[in-house]
């Protein structure tokens, strides 16, 4: 028995990467993962694999977090079909690394639609149920890019700064409830993220030795569930760099300029 036993864990972006790894991790701990993503085929495969390995019946729903009508329809159905939403993990997100001058307007708006507006909308949909039951945990997957911006990630970093601002405000808004709010701020992770973010593969090669494994990140997210932790920063040394940046931004930009421009 674990603290997650029998809990319903809703995960967006659950068809791959961190979301998929987290679905397996919480199932291993006795929770019931509820999977959301755009690809129905991939969701069905993840659900089937979890059911085979852990004997847990997994619900999954097709969802495009860029579409408000889709969000409303999906969450209304989900909330009718499951008794409680114990944890919402807003994991859906993507990035595209390039100078602002080279990014298309669609690239820029797309990152905000998925990483920010979609996350906020999904949160809003589960809040009434969590407030009614006076329990729950909202976990937002942000990034170290939300704490220290670097060249070629200006728009992506802006979305993650927004996620952290939203998360911190939500935590204060829900102070008098029994709902916890946590941000997850990882550095580079070995997932499909870089197929879009870094199509040339050059940045991925440069940071390969620092990359986190999705299973490791998933275990840390699961550990944080039903705790009062404000944020989880991975890896620790990268969080130290972001803390120094907040204290000495000019110095860090000058000293770390070469490393920042690796993209």
C-alpha positions as CSV (number, residue, x, y, z in Angstrom):
1,X,0.0,0.0,0.0
2,X,1.2,3.5,-0.9
3,X,-0.2,7.0,-0.5
4,X,-1.3,6.7,-4.2
5,X,-3.2,3.5,-3.8
6,X,-6.6,3.8,-5.5
7,X,-6.1,7.5,-6.4
8,X,-7.2,8.9,-9.8
9,X,-4.3,10.6,-11.4
10,X,-5.1,12.7,-14.6
11,X,-2.2,13.2,-16.9
12,X,-2.1,15.4,-20.0
13,X,0.4,14.7,-22.7
14,X,0.3,11.0,-21.6
15,X,1.1,9.4,-24.9
16,X,4.9,9.6,-24.6
17,X,7.8,11.1,-22.7
18,X,7.3,12.1,-19.1
19,X,3.6,11.6,-19.3
20,X,3.9,8.0,-20.4
21,X,6.6,7.3,-17.8
22,X,4.5,8.9,-15.1
23,X,1.4,6.8,-16.0
24,X,3.5,3.6,-15.5
25,X,5.0,4.9,-12.3
26,X,1.7,5.8,-10.6
27,X,0.2,2.5,-11.8
28,X,3.1,0.7,-10.2
29,X,2.3,2.5,-6.9
30,X,-1.4,1.4,-7.0
31,X,-2.9,4.5,-8.5
32,X,-5.3,4.7,-11.4
33,X,-3.9,6.8,-14.3
34,X,-6.3,8.7,-16.5
35,X,-4.6,9.4,-19.8
36,X,-5.1,12.5,-22.0
37,X,-3.3,13.3,-25.3
38,X,-4.0,14.0,-29.0
39,X,-3.0,10.6,-30.3
40,X,-5.7,8.1,-29.5
41,X,-3.7,5.2,-31.0
42,X,-0.7,6.0,-28.7
43,X,-3.0,6.4,-25.7
44,X,-4.6,3.0,-26.4
45,X,-1.2,1.4,-26.6
46,X,0.0,2.9,-23.3
47,X,-3.3,1.9,-21.6
48,X,-3.0,-1.6,-22.9
49,X,0.6,-2.0,-21.8
50,X,-0.3,-0.7,-18.3
51,X,-3.2,-3.1,-18.0
52,X,-1.1,-6.0,-19.0
53,X,1.7,-5.1,-16.5
54,X,-0.3,-4.0,-13.5
55,X,-3.8,-5.4,-14.1
56,X,-5.3,-1.9,-13.8
57,X,-8.1,-0.7,-16.0
58,X,-6.9,2.5,-17.5
59,X,-9.3,5.2,-19.0
60,X,-8.0,7.4,-21.7
61,X,-9.4,10.4,-23.6
62,X,-8.4,12.1,-26.8
63,X,-7.7,15.8,-26.0
64,X,-6.1,18.7,-27.9
65,X,-5.3,21.3,-25.2
66,X,-5.3,24.0,-27.8
67,X,-9.0,23.6,-28.3
68,X,-11.2,25.1,-25.5
69,X,-14.3,23.3,-26.7
70,X,-12.4,20.0,-26.7
71,X,-11.2,20.7,-23.2
72,X,-14.7,21.4,-21.9
73,X,-16.2,18.4,-23.6
74,X,-13.5,16.0,-22.5
75,X,-13.3,17.1,-18.9
76,X,-17.1,17.1,-18.5
77,X,-17.2,13.5,-19.7
78,X,-14.2,12.5,-17.5
79,X,-15.7,14.1,-14.4
80,X,-18.9,12.1,-15.0
81,X,-17.1,8.8,-15.4
82,X,-14.6,8.9,-12.5
83,X,-15.6,9.6,-8.9
84,X,-12.8,12.0,-8.0
85,X,-9.8,13.7,-9.6
86,X,-7.2,13.4,-6.9
87,X,-4.3,14.7,-8.9
88,X,-4.0,16.7,-12.2
89,X,-0.6,16.6,-13.8
90,X,-0.5,19.3,-16.5
91,X,2.3,17.8,-18.6
92,X,1.3,18.5,-22.2
93,X,3.8,20.9,-23.7
94,X,6.4,21.5,-26.5
95,X,9.1,23.9,-27.5
96,X,10.8,25.1,-30.6
97,X,14.3,26.5,-30.2
98,X,15.2,29.3,-32.5
99,X,15.9,33.0,-32.5
100,X,12.7,35.1,-32.4
101,X,13.4,36.5,-35.8
102,X,13.3,33.0,-37.3
103,X,10.2,31.7,-35.5
104,X,6.9,31.9,-37.3
105,X,3.9,33.5,-35.6
106,X,2.2,30.1,-35.6
107,X,5.2,28.6,-33.7
108,X,5.0,31.4,-31.1
109,X,1.2,31.3,-30.6
110,X,1.3,27.4,-30.6
111,X,3.7,27.3,-27.7
112,X,1.5,29.6,-25.7
113,X,-1.7,27.8,-26.6
114,X,-0.3,24.4,-25.4
115,X,2.1,25.3,-22.7
116,X,0.1,28.1,-21.0
117,X,-3.6,28.4,-22.1
118,X,-4.1,24.7,-22.3
119,X,-2.6,24.2,-18.8
120,X,-4.7,27.0,-17.3
121,X,-7.9,25.7,-19.0
122,X,-7.4,22.1,-17.8
123,X,-6.7,23.4,-14.2
124,X,-9.9,25.4,-14.3
125,X,-12.0,22.4,-15.4
126,X,-10.9,20.3,-12.4
127,X,-11.0,23.0,-9.8
128,X,-14.7,23.0,-8.9
129,X,-14.6,19.2,-8.2
130,X,-11.4,19.5,-6.1
131,X,-12.9,22.4,-4.1
132,X,-16.1,20.5,-3.6
133,X,-14.2,17.5,-2.2
134,X,-11.7,19.8,-0.5
135,X,-8.8,17.8,-1.6
136,X,-6.5,17.3,-4.6
137,X,-3.1,18.2,-6.0
138,X,-2.4,20.2,-9.1
139,X,1.1,19.6,-10.6
140,X,2.3,21.7,-13.4
141,X,5.3,20.6,-15.4
142,X,7.3,23.8,-16.1
143,X,11.0,23.9,-16.8
144,X,14.4,25.3,-15.7
145,X,13.8,27.5,-18.7
146,X,11.1,29.2,-16.6
147,X,13.8,30.2,-14.1
148,X,16.7,31.1,-16.4
149,X,16.2,32.1,-20.0
150,X,18.7,31.4,-22.7
151,X,19.2,32.4,-26.3
152,X,17.0,30.6,-28.9
153,X,14.5,29.6,-26.2
154,X,13.0,33.1,-25.6
155,X,9.4,32.2,-26.5
156,X,9.5,28.8,-24.9
157,X,11.1,30.3,-21.8
158,X,8.4,32.9,-21.7
159,X,5.7,30.2,-21.7
160,X,7.4,28.5,-18.8
161,X,7.9,31.7,-16.9
162,X,4.1,32.1,-17.3
163,X,3.5,28.6,-16.0
164,X,5.5,29.3,-12.8
165,X,3.7,32.6,-12.3
166,X,0.3,30.9,-12.7
167,X,1.4,28.1,-10.4
168,X,2.6,30.4,-7.6
169,X,-0.6,32.5,-7.8
170,X,-2.8,29.4,-7.8
171,X,-1.1,28.2,-4.7
172,X,-1.9,31.4,-2.9
173,X,-5.5,31.5,-4.2
174,X,-6.0,27.9,-2.8
175,X,-4.2,28.6,0.5
176,X,-7.4,28.1,2.6
177,X,-8.3,24.8,0.9
178,X,-6.7,21.3,1.1
179,X,-5.5,21.5,-2.5
180,X,-1.8,21.4,-3.1
181,X,-0.1,23.1,-6.0
182,X,3.4,22.2,-7.2
183,X,5.6,23.0,-10.1
184,X,8.1,20.6,-11.7
185,X,11.2,22.3,-13.2
186,X,13.4,19.9,-15.0
187,X,16.3,20.5,-17.2
188,X,16.8,18.5,-20.5
189,X,15.1,15.1,-20.6
190,X,15.7,12.3,-23.0
191,X,12.3,12.3,-24.7
192,X,10.7,13.1,-28.1
193,X,10.6,16.8,-27.1
194,X,13.8,17.5,-29.0
195,X,12.4,16.1,-32.3
196,X,10.5,19.4,-32.6
197,X,12.6,21.7,-30.3
198,X,15.9,20.8,-31.9
199,X,15.3,19.2,-35.3
200,X,19.0,19.3,-36.2
201,X,20.0,17.4,-33.1
202,X,23.0,19.6,-32.4
203,X,21.8,20.9,-29.0
204,X,20.7,17.4,-27.9
205,X,24.2,16.1,-28.6
206,X,25.8,18.9,-26.6
207,X,23.7,18.3,-23.5
208,X,23.4,14.6,-23.8
209,X,25.6,13.9,-20.7
210,X,23.3,16.1,-18.6
211,X,20.0,14.7,-19.8
212,X,17.6,13.3,-17.3
213,X,15.7,10.0,-17.9
214,X,11.9,10.3,-18.1
215,X,11.5,7.5,-15.6
216,X,13.6,9.4,-13.0
217,X,11.6,12.5,-13.5
218,X,8.4,10.5,-13.3
219,X,9.5,9.0,-10.0
220,X,10.2,12.4,-8.5
221,X,6.8,13.7,-9.6
222,X,5.1,10.7,-8.0
223,X,7.1,11.3,-4.8
224,X,5.8,14.9,-4.7
225,X,2.1,13.9,-4.9
226,X,0.1,14.8,-1.8
227,X,3.0,16.7,-0.3
228,X,3.2,20.4,0.3
229,X,6.3,20.9,-1.8
230,X,6.2,24.2,-3.8
231,X,8.5,23.0,-6.6
232,X,10.8,20.2,-7.6
233,X,13.9,21.2,-9.4
234,X,16.0,18.8,-11.4
235,X,18.9,18.4,-11.6
236,X,20.0,20.2,-8.4
237,X,23.1,21.8,-9.9
238,X,21.0,23.4,-12.6
239,X,18.7,24.9,-10.0
240,X,21.7,26.3,-8.2
241,X,22.6,28.1,-11.5
242,X,19.1,29.5,-11.8
243,X,19.3,30.8,-8.2
244,X,22.6,32.5,-8.9
245,X,21.1,34.0,-12.0
246,X,18.3,35.6,-10.0
247,X,20.9,37.1,-7.6
248,X,23.6,38.1,-10.2
249,X,21.9,38.2,-13.6
250,X,24.5,40.4,-15.3
251,X,27.4,38.3,-14.1
252,X,25.8,35.0,-15.0
253,X,24.9,36.2,-18.5
254,X,28.5,37.3,-19.1
255,X,30.2,34.3,-17.6
256,X,27.7,31.7,-18.9
257,X,27.2,33.3,-22.3
258,X,29.0,30.6,-24.3
259,X,27.1,27.7,-22.5
260,X,23.8,29.5,-23.0
261,X,24.4,29.8,-26.7
262,X,24.8,26.0,-27.2
263,X,21.5,25.8,-29.0
